[in-house]
Amino acid sequence: MMARSKVQPTHYPRIPFHFLRSAQLLAATIVTCVLVFFVDQLHHDGYSIPWTFLLLLTVSALTVLFLSLTLVQHCCCGLNPRLNLVLNSGLLVLWTLGFALLSWWSSGTVGHVCNKTYWNDDDGIMICRIYKALFAFSLLGLVSTLAALLLDVYVFKRSTRRGKYNQMLNLDVKRGASAPQQSPWSINVEEPYAEQGHVEDQPVRKTAKHKGYEVPDEQYAYQDTGYYGAHRMQ
């Protein structure tokens, strides 16, 4: 016999679920790599690290961590919509704060064209493009986390609505599988005393208590009960 799978069936639609998680993972990975590069360069040159970078680095690293842990849970025992809803709610708050600070802090950089007129040399142009990539993927992280949160809300409501009568449904299914239901108007209704009634209707045969000669029952039958007159008597 084949071993049964112990993974609970997931309530998430497959395509939107994996698409949004892939978008979250892509955005968080790129934001983490860009911020690690910026933090390393600023630390090497002796500059202080902005709070915007620290907040975005924190939320991107947490996103990668939460996605990895929930992926393991999804593969082993099924993903809990309530847990995923709580995690995405916290991530959405952090992504919103980080993206708002980044938009305010780098508005002048993002609004200009990356050329030598504004950035003087190739290194400046590269920094400008990295800033724009950071802005774009931070926006992707915010939007994908918001969409994932909405999907969690939808799945959580649907699972709680369907879970109200699941136990009764399982009992009905088991009961129907063990005993086939019959119509009350059917003539073949099985009753507990049906077999006993048939037994009582049948004549009970008398068994001889002892061996020997007994008068057969046919000799007690007197069928000539009519009156034929005196001339019949000899």
Buried (B, 14 or more C-beta within 10 A) or exposed (E): EEEEEEEEEBBBEEEBBEBBBEBBBBBBBBBBBBBBEBBEEBEEEEEEEBEBBEBBBBBBBBBBEBBEEBEEBBEEEBBBBEBBBEBBEBBBEBBBBBBEBBBEBBEEBBEEEBEEEEBEEEEBBEBBEBBBBBBBBBBBBBBBBBBBBEBBBBBBEEBEEEEEEEEEEEEEEEEEEEEEEEEEEEEEEEEEEEEEEEEEEEEEEEEEEEEEEEEEEEEEEEEEEEEEEEEEEE
